Amino acid sequence: MRTIKYNGHTIEIKALGTEKVLYDGREVSRKNSFFGATHTFRAREDSKQVQYEVKIGLKWIWWLRWFRTWCEVKRNGEIIFTDR
């Protein structure tokens, strides 16, 4: 699970099994995916509507012979977090 704090709000990303995205503790997206998916949701911040896009995927770590999950979070089209 990853937790991102941005502008006084919290986005939690759970990528094991069923992917879930929580915004300030409230589930805003849920998808079943083996290779990752894109989650989008809208939120109201400071009396303005904003759109978030959360991409979750798998990356092969060849020297470990293992996959790991990565995620990228965009707010109104601008990347605010990535560990890709």
N, CA, C and O atoms as a CHARMM CRD file, in Angstrom:
* protein
*
  336
    1    1 MET  N      0.83900  -1.17800   0.00000 PROA 1      0.00000
    2    1 MET  CA     0.00000   0.00000   0.00000 PROA 1      0.00000
    3    1 MET  C      0.88700   1.24600   0.00000 PROA 1      0.00000
    4    1 MET  O      1.91500   1.30700   0.67600 PROA 1      0.00000
    5    2 ARG  N      0.46100   2.21600  -0.76700 PROA 2      0.00000
    6    2 ARG  CA     1.16700   3.49300  -0.79700 PROA 2      0.00000
    7    2 ARG  C      0.22500   4.57000  -0.28100 PROA 2      0.00000
    8    2 ARG  O     -0.97700   4.54300  -0.54700 PROA 2      0.00000
    9    3 THR  N      0.78500   5.51300   0.45700 PROA 3      0.00000
   10    3 THR  CA     0.01300   6.64300   0.95400 PROA 3      0.00000
   11    3 THR  C      0.67600   7.91800   0.47400 PROA 3      0.00000
   12    3 THR  O      1.86300   8.14400   0.70900 PROA 3      0.00000
   13    4 ILE  N     -0.10500   8.74700  -0.20300 PROA 4      0.00000
   14    4 ILE  CA     0.39700  10.01600  -0.72800 PROA 4      0.00000
   15    4 ILE  C     -0.37900  11.13400  -0.05600 PROA 4      0.00000
   16    4 ILE  O     -1.61000  11.13600  -0.06400 PROA 4      0.00000
   17    5 LYS  N      0.33600  12.07600   0.52100 PROA 5      0.00000
   18    5 LYS  CA    -0.30100  13.25100   1.11400 PROA 5      0.00000
   19    5 LYS  C     -0.03400  14.42900   0.19000 PROA 5      0.00000
   20    5 LYS  O      1.10700  14.69900  -0.18500 PROA 5      0.00000
   21    6 TYR  N     -1.11300  15.12800  -0.17300 PROA 6      0.00000
   22    6 TYR  CA    -0.97700  16.24800  -1.09700 PROA 6      0.00000
   23    6 TYR  C     -2.03900  17.29100  -0.77800 PROA 6      0.00000
   24    6 TYR  O     -3.23100  16.98600  -0.74800 PROA 6      0.00000
   25    7 ASN  N     -1.60400  18.51100  -0.54200 PROA 7      0.00000
   26    7 ASN  CA    -2.50900  19.64600  -0.36600 PROA 7      0.00000
   27    7 ASN  C     -3.52900  19.39100   0.75200 PROA 7      0.00000
   28    7 ASN  O     -4.69300  19.77900   0.64400 PROA 7      0.00000
   29    8 GLY  N     -3.07500  18.73300   1.82600 PROA 8      0.00000
   30    8 GLY  CA    -3.95000  18.47200   2.96000 PROA 8      0.00000
   31    8 GLY  C     -4.87200  17.27600   2.80300 PROA 8      0.00000
   32    8 GLY  O     -5.74000  17.05900   3.64800 PROA 8      0.00000
   33    9 HSD  N     -4.70700  16.50100   1.74900 PROA 9      0.00000
   34    9 HSD  CA    -5.54500  15.33100   1.49000 PROA 9      0.00000
   35    9 HSD  C     -4.66600  14.09000   1.38800 PROA 9      0.00000
   36    9 HSD  O     -3.46400  14.18500   1.14200 PROA 9      0.00000
   37   10 THR  N     -5.27800  12.93100   1.58100 PROA 10     0.00000
   38   10 THR  CA    -4.55100  11.66900   1.55900 PROA 10     0.00000
   39   10 THR  C     -5.13000  10.75100   0.49200 PROA 10     0.00000
   40   10 THR  O     -6.34200  10.55000   0.41100 PROA 10     0.00000
   41   11 ILE  N     -4.23500  10.19900  -0.32400 PROA 11     0.00000
   42   11 ILE  CA    -4.61700   9.20400  -1.32400 PROA 11     0.00000
   43   11 ILE  C     -3.91000   7.91200  -0.94100 PROA 11     0.00000
   44   11 ILE  O     -2.68600   7.87700  -0.82000 PROA 11     0.00000
   45   12 GLU  N     -4.68900   6.85000  -0.75100 PROA 12     0.00000
   46   12 GLU  CA    -4.13800   5.54000  -0.43100 PROA 12     0.00000
   47   12 GLU  C     -4.36200   4.62400  -1.62300 PROA 12     0.00000
   48   12 GLU  O     -5.45600   4.56800  -2.18400 PROA 12     0.00000
   49   13 ILE  N     -3.31200   3.90800  -2.00200 PROA 13     0.00000
   50   13 ILE  CA    -3.37500   3.02100  -3.15500 PROA 13     0.00000
   51   13 ILE  C     -3.04700   1.61000  -2.68500 PROA 13     0.00000
   52   13 ILE  O     -1.95800   1.34600  -2.17600 PROA 13     0.00000
   53   14 LYS  N     -4.00500   0.71200  -2.86600 PROA 14     0.00000
   54   14 LYS  CA    -3.82200  -0.69200  -2.49700 PROA 14     0.00000
   55   14 LYS  C     -3.81700  -1.49700  -3.78200 PROA 14     0.00000
   56   14 LYS  O     -4.81000  -1.52600  -4.50800 PROA 14     0.00000
   57   15 ALA  N     -2.69200  -2.15300  -4.06400 PROA 15     0.00000
   58   15 ALA  CA    -2.54100  -2.81500  -5.36100 PROA 15     0.00000
   59   15 ALA  C     -2.41800  -4.33000  -5.25500 PROA 15     0.00000
   60   15 ALA  O     -2.08200  -4.97900  -6.24600 PROA 15     0.00000
   61   16 LEU  N     -2.67200  -4.90200  -4.11700 PROA 16     0.00000
   62   16 LEU  CA    -2.60600  -6.35300  -3.96900 PROA 16     0.00000
   63   16 LEU  C     -4.00300  -6.93200  -4.11300 PROA 16     0.00000
   64   16 LEU  O     -4.93100  -6.51100  -3.42100 PROA 16     0.00000
   65   17 GLY  N     -4.15200  -7.89700  -5.01100 PROA 17     0.00000
   66   17 GLY  CA    -5.48100  -8.46000  -5.25800 PROA 17     0.00000
   67   17 GLY  C     -6.33300  -7.45400  -6.00100 PROA 17     0.00000
   68   17 GLY  O     -5.96600  -7.01000  -7.08900 PROA 17     0.00000
   69   18 THR  N     -7.45300  -7.09600  -5.43500 PROA 18     0.00000
   70   18 THR  CA    -8.30300  -6.06900  -6.02900 PROA 18     0.00000
   71   18 THR  C     -7.67100  -4.70600  -5.77400 PROA 18     0.00000
   72   18 THR  O     -7.38600  -4.35300  -4.62900 PROA 18     0.00000
   73   19 GLU  N     -7.45400  -3.94400  -6.84100 PROA 19     0.00000
   74   19 GLU  CA    -6.88000  -2.60700  -6.69000 PROA 19     0.00000
   75   19 GLU  C     -7.92900  -1.67600  -6.10200 PROA 19     0.00000
   76   19 GLU  O     -9.08800  -1.69200  -6.51500 PROA 19     0.00000
   77   20 LYS  N     -7.51300  -0.86100  -5.13300 PROA 20     0.00000
   78   20 LYS  CA    -8.41600   0.10400  -4.51200 PROA 20     0.00000
   79   20 LYS  C     -7.70100   1.44000  -4.38200 PROA 20     0.00000
   80   20 LYS  O     -6.50200   1.49700  -4.10900 PROA 20     0.00000
   81   21 VAL  N     -8.46100   2.51400  -4.58100 PROA 21     0.00000
   82   21 VAL  CA    -7.94900   3.86100  -4.36600 PROA 21     0.00000
   83   21 VAL  C     -8.87800   4.53500  -3.36500 PROA 21     0.00000
   84   21 VAL  O    -10.09400   4.57000  -3.55400 PROA 21     0.00000
   85   22 LEU  N     -8.29000   5.06800  -2.30100 PROA 22     0.00000
   86   22 LEU  CA    -9.05600   5.77800  -1.28600 PROA 22     0.00000
   87   22 LEU  C     -8.61900   7.23600  -1.25900 PROA 22     0.00000
   88   22 LEU  O     -7.43100   7.54100  -1.37100 PROA 22     0.00000
   89   23 TYR  N     -9.57500   8.12200  -1.11200 PROA 23     0.00000
   90   23 TYR  CA    -9.30500   9.55800  -1.02000 PROA 23     0.00000
   91   23 TYR  C     -9.87000  10.02300   0.31900 PROA 23     0.00000
   92   23 TYR  O    -11.07700   9.95500   0.55200 PROA 23     0.00000
   93   24 ASP  N     -8.98800  10.49400   1.19000 PROA 24     0.00000
   94   24 ASP  CA    -9.37000  10.89100   2.54900 PROA 24     0.00000
   95   24 ASP  C    -10.18100   9.79500   3.24500 PROA 24     0.00000
   96   24 ASP  O    -11.16700  10.07000   3.92800 PROA 24     0.00000
   97   25 GLY  N     -9.74000   8.53700   3.05400 PROA 25     0.00000
   98   25 GLY  CA   -10.35700   7.40400   3.72200 PROA 25     0.00000
   99   25 GLY  C    -11.59100   6.84500   3.04700 PROA 25     0.00000
  100   25 GLY  O    -12.12300   5.82800   3.49200 PROA 25     0.00000
  101   26 ARG  N    -12.06300   7.48000   1.98500 PROA 26     0.00000
  102   26 ARG  CA   -13.27100   7.02800   1.28400 PROA 26     0.00000
  103   26 ARG  C    -12.86800   6.34600  -0.01800 PROA 26     0.00000
  104   26 ARG  O    -12.09200   6.90000  -0.79700 PROA 26     0.00000
  105   27 GLU  N    -13.39100   5.15000  -0.25600 PROA 27     0.00000
  106   27 GLU  CA   -13.06300   4.43600  -1.49100 PROA 27     0.00000
  107   27 GLU  C    -13.67500   5.15800  -2.68700 PROA 27     0.00000
  108   27 GLU  O    -14.88200   5.39600  -2.73400 PROA 27     0.00000
  109   28 VAL  N    -12.81700   5.50500  -3.65800 PROA 28     0.00000
  110   28 VAL  CA   -13.28200   6.23300  -4.84300 PROA 28     0.00000
  111   28 VAL  C    -13.13700   5.40800  -6.11400 PROA 28     0.00000
  112   28 VAL  O    -13.69800   5.76900  -7.14900 PROA 28     0.00000
  113   29 SER  N    -12.39000   4.29900  -6.05400 PROA 29     0.00000
  114   29 SER  CA   -12.25100   3.43900  -7.22700 PROA 29     0.00000
  115   29 SER  C    -11.82000   2.04900  -6.78700 PROA 29     0.00000
  116   29 SER  O    -11.07800   1.87900  -5.82000 PROA 29     0.00000
  117   30 ARG  N    -12.31400   1.05300  -7.53400 PROA 30     0.00000
  118   30 ARG  CA   -11.95600  -0.34700  -7.27000 PROA 30     0.00000
  119   30 ARG  C    -11.98400  -1.07700  -8.60700 PROA 30     0.00000
  120   30 ARG  O    -12.95300  -0.97600  -9.36000 PROA 30     0.00000
  121   31 LYS  N    -10.91100  -1.81500  -8.89400 PROA 31     0.00000
  122   31 LYS  CA   -10.85200  -2.58500 -10.13900 PROA 31     0.00000
  123   31 LYS  C    -10.08900  -3.87700  -9.90300 PROA 31     0.00000
  124   31 LYS  O     -9.17500  -3.93800  -9.08100 PROA 31     0.00000
  125   32 ASN  N    -10.48000  -4.90500 -10.63700 PROA 32     0.00000
  126   32 ASN  CA    -9.73600  -6.16000 -10.65100 PROA 32     0.00000
  127   32 ASN  C     -8.83500  -6.14300 -11.87500 PROA 32     0.00000
  128   32 ASN  O     -9.30700  -5.96600 -12.99800 PROA 32     0.00000
  129   33 SER  N     -7.53700  -6.32700 -11.65700 PROA 33     0.00000
  130   33 SER  CA    -6.59800  -6.31400 -12.76900 PROA 33     0.00000
  131   33 SER  C     -5.33900  -7.05500 -12.36400 PROA 33     0.00000
  132   33 SER  O     -4.86300  -6.91900 -11.23700 PROA 33     0.00000
  133   34 PHE  N     -4.80300  -7.83900 -13.28700 PROA 34     0.00000
  134   34 PHE  CA    -3.55000  -8.53200 -13.00700 PROA 34     0.00000
  135   34 PHE  C     -2.34600  -7.67600 -13.38100 PROA 34     0.00000
  136   34 PHE  O     -1.34600  -7.66600 -12.66400 PROA 34     0.00000
  137   35 PHE  N     -2.43300  -6.96200 -14.49200 PROA 35     0.00000
  138   35 PHE  CA    -1.29300  -6.18100 -14.97500 PROA 35     0.00000
  139   35 PHE  C     -1.38100  -4.70500 -14.63100 PROA 35     0.00000
  140   35 PHE  O     -0.48800  -3.94200 -15.00300 PROA 35     0.00000
  141   36 GLY  N     -2.41700  -4.27900 -13.94100 PROA 36     0.00000
  142   36 GLY  CA    -2.56600  -2.88000 -13.57000 PROA 36     0.00000
  143   36 GLY  C     -3.68700  -2.21800 -14.33900 PROA 36     0.00000
  144   36 GLY  O     -4.12500  -2.71200 -15.37900 PROA 36     0.00000
  145   37 ALA  N     -4.14300  -1.10100 -13.82000 PROA 37     0.00000
  146   37 ALA  CA    -5.27800  -0.39400 -14.41600 PROA 37     0.00000
  147   37 ALA  C     -5.13100   1.09600 -14.15100 PROA 37     0.00000
  148   37 ALA  O     -4.26400   1.53200 -13.39300 PROA 37     0.00000
  149   38 THR  N     -5.99800   1.86300 -14.79300 PROA 38     0.00000
  150   38 THR  CA    -6.05200   3.30400 -14.57300 PROA 38     0.00000
  151   38 THR  C     -7.35100   3.62600 -13.84800 PROA 38     0.00000
  152   38 THR  O     -8.43300   3.22500 -14.27700 PROA 38     0.00000
  153   39 HSD  N     -7.23100   4.34700 -12.75900 PROA 39     0.00000
  154   39 HSD  CA    -8.37300   4.75000 -11.94500 PROA 39     0.00000
  155   39 HSD  C     -8.52400   6.26700 -12.06700 PROA 39     0.00000
  156   39 HSD  O     -7.53800   6.99600 -11.96300 PROA 39     0.00000
  157   40 THR  N     -9.72600   6.73900 -12.28300 PROA 40     0.00000
  158   40 THR  CA    -9.97200   8.18000 -12.31100 PROA 40     0.00000
  159   40 THR  C    -11.10400   8.50200 -11.34800 PROA 40     0.00000
  160   40 THR  O    -12.04300   7.72300 -11.18400 PROA 40     0.00000
  161   41 PHE  N    -10.99500   9.66400 -10.71600 PROA 41     0.00000
  162   41 PHE  CA   -12.06000  10.12700  -9.82900 PROA 41     0.00000
  163   41 PHE  C    -11.96600  11.64200  -9.70200 PROA 41     0.00000
  164   41 PHE  O    -10.92900  12.24500  -9.97800 PROA 41     0.00000
  165   42 ARG  N    -13.06100  12.23100  -9.28400 PROA 42     0.00000
  166   42 ARG  CA   -13.13000  13.67400  -9.06300 PROA 42     0.00000
  167   42 ARG  C    -13.30500  13.93900  -7.57700 PROA 42     0.00000
  168   42 ARG  O    -13.89600  13.14000  -6.85100 PROA 42     0.00000
  169   43 ALA  N    -12.78000  15.07700  -7.14000 PROA 43     0.00000
  170   43 ALA  CA   -12.91300  15.48500  -5.74100 PROA 43     0.00000
  171   43 ALA  C    -13.07000  17.00000  -5.68400 PROA 43     0.00000
  172   43 ALA  O    -12.67700  17.71800  -6.60300 PROA 43     0.00000
  173   44 ARG  N    -13.64700  17.46400  -4.59400 PROA 44     0.00000
  174   44 ARG  CA   -13.79000  18.90400  -4.38900 PROA 44     0.00000
  175   44 ARG  C    -12.73600  19.34200  -3.37800 PROA 44     0.00000
  176   44 ARG  O    -12.68800  18.84500  -2.25300 PROA 44     0.00000
  177   45 GLU  N    -11.89400  20.28100  -3.80200 PROA 45     0.00000
  178   45 GLU  CA   -10.83800  20.82100  -2.94400 PROA 45     0.00000
  179   45 GLU  C    -10.90600  22.33800  -2.99600 PROA 45     0.00000
  180   45 GLU  O    -10.86200  22.93000  -4.07500 PROA 45     0.00000
  181   46 ASP  N    -11.01200  22.96400  -1.84000 PROA 46     0.00000
  182   46 ASP  CA   -11.07900  24.43100  -1.76300 PROA 46     0.00000
  183   46 ASP  C    -12.14400  24.98300  -2.70300 PROA 46     0.00000
  184   46 ASP  O    -11.89100  25.93500  -3.44200 PROA 46     0.00000
  185   47 SER  N    -13.31400  24.39800  -2.67800 PROA 47     0.00000
  186   47 SER  CA   -14.47200  24.81500  -3.49300 PROA 47     0.00000
  187   47 SER  C    -14.25500  24.65700  -4.99200 PROA 47     0.00000
  188   47 SER  O    -14.99200  25.24300  -5.78500 PROA 47     0.00000
  189   48 LYS  N    -13.26000  23.87700  -5.39000 PROA 48     0.00000
  190   48 LYS  CA   -13.00100  23.63400  -6.81400 PROA 48     0.00000
  191   48 LYS  C    -13.03600  22.13800  -7.09300 PROA 48     0.00000
  192   48 LYS  O    -12.61200  21.32500  -6.27200 PROA 48     0.00000
  193   49 GLN  N    -13.54900  21.79400  -8.26900 PROA 49     0.00000
  194   49 GLN  CA   -13.57900  20.39700  -8.70400 PROA 49     0.00000
  195   49 GLN  C    -12.22600  20.05100  -9.33300 PROA 49     0.00000
  196   49 GLN  O    -11.75800  20.76400 -10.22100 PROA 49     0.00000
  197   50 VAL  N    -11.59900  18.96600  -8.88000 PROA 50     0.00000
  198   50 VAL  CA   -10.33000  18.51600  -9.45200 PROA 50     0.00000
  199   50 VAL  C    -10.48300  17.06300  -9.88800 PROA 50     0.00000
  200   50 VAL  O    -11.31800  16.32500  -9.36400 PROA 50     0.00000
  201   51 GLN  N     -9.66500  16.67200 -10.85000 PROA 51     0.00000
  202   51 GLN  CA    -9.70400  15.29200 -11.33500 PROA 51     0.00000
  203   51 GLN  C     -8.36400  14.62400 -11.06300 PROA 51     0.00000
  204   51 GLN  O     -7.30300  15.19700 -11.30700 PROA 51     0.00000
  205   52 TYR  N     -8.43500  13.41700 -10.55900 PROA 52     0.00000
  206   52 TYR  CA    -7.25100  12.60900 -10.30300 PROA 52     0.00000
  207   52 TYR  C     -7.24800  11.41100 -11.24200 PROA 52     0.00000
  208   52 TYR  O     -8.29500  10.87900 -11.61100 PROA 52     0.00000
  209   53 GLU  N     -6.04300  11.00600 -11.61400 PROA 53     0.00000
  210   53 GLU  CA    -5.84700   9.79400 -12.39900 PROA 53     0.00000
  211   53 GLU  C     -4.74100   9.00500 -11.71700 PROA 53     0.00000
  212   53 GLU  O     -3.64100   9.51700 -11.50900 PROA 53     0.00000
  213   54 VAL  N     -5.02900   7.77800 -11.37500 PROA 54     0.00000
  214   54 VAL  CA    -4.06400   6.90800 -10.70300 PROA 54     0.00000
  215   54 VAL  C     -3.81100   5.71200 -11.60900 PROA 54     0.00000
  216   54 VAL  O     -4.72500   4.93900 -11.89800 PROA 54     0.00000
  217   55 LYS  N     -2.57500   5.56400 -12.05500 PROA 55     0.00000
  218   55 LYS  CA    -2.18900   4.41300 -12.87400 PROA 55     0.00000
  219   55 LYS  C     -1.39900   3.45800 -11.99900 PROA 55     0.00000
  220   55 LYS  O     -0.50400   3.86500 -11.25700 PROA 55     0.00000
  221   56 ILE  N     -1.74300   2.18400 -12.09700 PROA 56     0.00000
  222   56 ILE  CA    -1.04800   1.13800 -11.35600 PROA 56     0.00000
  223   56 ILE  C     -0.56900   0.10400 -12.36600 PROA 56     0.00000
  224   56 ILE  O     -1.31200  -0.27900 -13.26900 PROA 56     0.00000
  225   57 GLY  N      0.66700  -0.34300 -12.21300 PROA 57     0.00000
  226   57 GLY  CA     1.20100  -1.32400 -13.14600 PROA 57     0.00000
  227   57 GLY  C      2.21600  -2.23700 -12.48600 PROA 57     0.00000
  228   57 GLY  O      2.51100  -2.11300 -11.29700 PROA 57     0.00000
  229   58 LEU  N      2.74500  -3.15500 -13.28100 PROA 58     0.00000
  230   58 LEU  CA     3.77500  -4.08500 -12.82700 PROA 58     0.00000
  231   58 LEU  C      5.08000  -3.80200 -13.55100 PROA 58     0.00000
  232   58 LEU  O      5.09200  -3.46100 -14.73300 PROA 58     0.00000
  233   59 LYS  N      6.16200  -3.94800 -12.83000 PROA 59     0.00000
  234   59 LYS  CA     7.48900  -3.76200 -13.41200 PROA 59     0.00000
  235   59 LYS  C      8.31900  -4.99800 -13.07000 PROA 59     0.00000
  236   59 LYS  O      8.34500  -5.44400 -11.92300 PROA 59     0.00000
  237   60 TRP  N      8.99400  -5.54300 -14.08100 PROA 60     0.00000
  238   60 TRP  CA     9.84600  -6.71000 -13.88500 PROA 60     0.00000
  239   60 TRP  C     11.20900  -6.25800 -13.38600 PROA 60     0.00000
  240   60 TRP  O     11.87300  -5.45000 -14.03700 PROA 60     0.00000
  241   61 ILE  N     11.62400  -6.76600 -12.25200 PROA 61     0.00000
  242   61 ILE  CA    12.95700  -6.50500 -11.70200 PROA 61     0.00000
  243   61 ILE  C     13.79400  -7.73700 -12.04700 PROA 61     0.00000
  244   61 ILE  O     13.75700  -8.74300 -11.33900 PROA 61     0.00000
  245   62 TRP  N     14.55200  -7.64500 -13.14700 PROA 62     0.00000
  246   62 TRP  CA    15.20900  -8.83300 -13.69100 PROA 62     0.00000
  247   62 TRP  C     16.25200  -9.43700 -12.76500 PROA 62     0.00000
  248   62 TRP  O     16.37500 -10.66100 -12.70900 PROA 62     0.00000
  249   63 TRP  N     17.00600  -8.62400 -12.03800 PROA 63     0.00000
  250   63 TRP  CA    18.05600  -9.18700 -11.19300 PROA 63     0.00000
  251   63 TRP  C     17.46800  -9.87700  -9.96000 PROA 63     0.00000
  252   63 TRP  O     18.12600 -10.72300  -9.35400 PROA 63     0.00000
  253   64 LEU  N     16.25200  -9.52700  -9.58900 PROA 64     0.00000
  254   64 LEU  CA    15.58000 -10.22000  -8.48800 PROA 64     0.00000
  255   64 LEU  C     14.64900 -11.31900  -8.99200 PROA 64     0.00000
  256   64 LEU  O     14.17600 -12.16000  -8.22900 PROA 64     0.00000
  257   65 ARG  N     14.40000 -11.28400 -10.31900 PROA 65     0.00000
  258   65 ARG  CA    13.43200 -12.19800 -10.93400 PROA 65     0.00000
  259   65 ARG  C     12.08500 -12.10100 -10.21700 PROA 65     0.00000
  260   65 ARG  O     11.50000 -13.09400  -9.78500 PROA 65     0.00000
  261   66 TRP  N     11.63500 -10.87400 -10.11700 PROA 66     0.00000
  262   66 TRP  CA    10.42200 -10.58100  -9.37100 PROA 66     0.00000
  263   66 TRP  C      9.71300  -9.38600  -9.98200 PROA 66     0.00000
  264   66 TRP  O     10.34900  -8.51500 -10.57600 PROA 66     0.00000
  265   67 PHE  N      8.40600  -9.34300  -9.83800 PROA 67     0.00000
  266   67 PHE  CA     7.63200  -8.17600 -10.23900 PROA 67     0.00000
  267   67 PHE  C      7.40400  -7.28100  -9.03100 PROA 67     0.00000
  268   67 PHE  O      7.34500  -7.75500  -7.89700 PROA 67     0.00000
  269   68 ARG  N      7.27700  -5.99400  -9.28100 PROA 68     0.00000
  270   68 ARG  CA     6.85000  -5.07400  -8.23100 PROA 68     0.00000
  271   68 ARG  C      5.82100  -4.13300  -8.83300 PROA 68     0.00000
  272   68 ARG  O      5.83000  -3.88100 -10.03700 PROA 68     0.00000
  273   69 THR  N      4.95400  -3.62700  -8.01200 PROA 69     0.00000
  274   69 THR  CA     3.94900  -2.68900  -8.50900 PROA 69     0.00000
  275   69 THR  C      4.52100  -1.27800  -8.50700 PROA 69     0.00000
  276   69 THR  O      5.36900  -0.93500  -7.68300 PROA 69     0.00000
  277   70 TRP  N      4.04900  -0.48100  -9.43100 PROA 70     0.00000
  278   70 TRP  CA     4.39100   0.93900  -9.48100 PROA 70     0.00000
  279   70 TRP  C      3.08400   1.71300  -9.59100 PROA 70     0.00000
  280   70 TRP  O      2.04800   1.16000  -9.96000 PROA 70     0.00000
  281   71 CYS  N      3.14900   2.99200  -9.26800 PROA 71     0.00000
  282   71 CYS  CA     1.96200   3.82100  -9.45100 PROA 71     0.00000
  283   71 CYS  C      2.38000   5.24000  -9.81900 PROA 71     0.00000
  284   71 CYS  O      3.48300   5.69900  -9.52100 PROA 71     0.00000
  285   72 GLU  N      1.45100   5.90000 -10.47400 PROA 72     0.00000
  286   72 GLU  CA     1.63900   7.28800 -10.89800 PROA 72     0.00000
  287   72 GLU  C      0.32200   8.00700 -10.61900 PROA 72     0.00000
  288   72 GLU  O     -0.74500   7.52800 -11.00300 PROA 72     0.00000
  289   73 VAL  N      0.39900   9.15200  -9.95500 PROA 73     0.00000
  290   73 VAL  CA    -0.80000   9.91100  -9.60800 PROA 73     0.00000
  291   73 VAL  C     -0.72200  11.27700 -10.27600 PROA 73     0.00000
  292   73 VAL  O      0.26300  12.00100 -10.14000 PROA 73     0.00000
  293   74 LYS  N     -1.78800  11.61100 -11.00300 PROA 74     0.00000
  294   74 LYS  CA    -1.88900  12.92500 -11.63400 PROA 74     0.00000
  295   74 LYS  C     -3.07600  13.67100 -11.04100 PROA 74     0.00000
  296   74 LYS  O     -4.12400  13.08700 -10.76100 PROA 74     0.00000
  297   75 ARG  N     -2.89000  14.96400 -10.85800 PROA 75     0.00000
  298   75 ARG  CA    -3.96700  15.84900 -10.39900 PROA 75     0.00000
  299   75 ARG  C     -4.15600  16.90500 -11.47100 PROA 75     0.00000
  300   75 ARG  O     -3.24200  17.68100 -11.74700 PROA 75     0.00000
  301   76 ASN  N     -5.32800  16.94100 -12.07400 PROA 76     0.00000
  302   76 ASN  CA    -5.60600  17.85200 -13.19000 PROA 76     0.00000
  303   76 ASN  C     -4.53000  17.75100 -14.27200 PROA 76     0.00000
  304   76 ASN  O     -4.10700  18.76200 -14.83200 PROA 76     0.00000
  305   77 GLY  N     -4.09300  16.52200 -14.56000 PROA 77     0.00000
  306   77 GLY  CA    -3.13800  16.27400 -15.63200 PROA 77     0.00000
  307   77 GLY  C     -1.67800  16.44300 -15.26700 PROA 77     0.00000
  308   77 GLY  O     -0.80800  16.15500 -16.08900 PROA 77     0.00000
  309   78 GLU  N     -1.37900  16.90200 -14.05500 PROA 78     0.00000
  310   78 GLU  CA     0.00500  17.12700 -13.62400 PROA 78     0.00000
  311   78 GLU  C      0.42400  16.02700 -12.64800 PROA 78     0.00000
  312   78 GLU  O     -0.29500  15.73700 -11.69200 PROA 78     0.00000
  313   79 ILE  N      1.58300  15.41800 -12.88900 PROA 79     0.00000
  314   79 ILE  CA     2.06900  14.34400 -12.01900 PROA 79     0.00000
  315   79 ILE  C      2.41400  14.91400 -10.65000 PROA 79     0.00000
  316   79 ILE  O      3.19300  15.86100 -10.53400 PROA 79     0.00000
  317   80 ILE  N      1.81800  14.31900  -9.61200 PROA 80     0.00000
  318   80 ILE  CA     2.14500  14.72800  -8.24300 PROA 80     0.00000
  319   80 ILE  C      2.90500  13.63400  -7.50000 PROA 80     0.00000
  320   80 ILE  O      3.48200  13.88900  -6.44300 PROA 80     0.00000
  321   81 PHE  N      2.90800  12.39600  -8.05400 PROA 81     0.00000
  322   81 PHE  CA     3.66400  11.30400  -7.45600 PROA 81     0.00000
  323   81 PHE  C      3.92000  10.24300  -8.51600 PROA 81     0.00000
  324   81 PHE  O      3.04900   9.95000  -9.33500 PROA 81     0.00000
  325   82 THR  N      5.11200   9.67300  -8.49500 PROA 82     0.00000
  326   82 THR  CA     5.40500   8.50100  -9.31700 PROA 82     0.00000
  327   82 THR  C      6.55100   7.72200  -8.68300 PROA 82     0.00000
  328   82 THR  O      7.48900   8.30400  -8.13700 PROA 82     0.00000
  329   83 ASP  N      6.46200   6.41400  -8.76300 PROA 83     0.00000
  330   83 ASP  CA     7.58700   5.56100  -8.38000 PROA 83     0.00000
  331   83 ASP  C      7.84700   4.56400  -9.50300 PROA 83     0.00000
  332   83 ASP  O      8.33300   3.45100  -9.29700 PROA 83     0.00000
  333   84 ARG  N      7.50300   5.01500 -10.67800 PROA 84     0.00000
  334   84 ARG  CA     7.63500   4.20100 -11.87800 PROA 84     0.00000
  335   84 ARG  C      9.05400   4.00000 -12.18100 PROA 84     0.00000
  336   84 ARG  O      9.38800   3.33600 -13.16200 PROA 84     0.00000
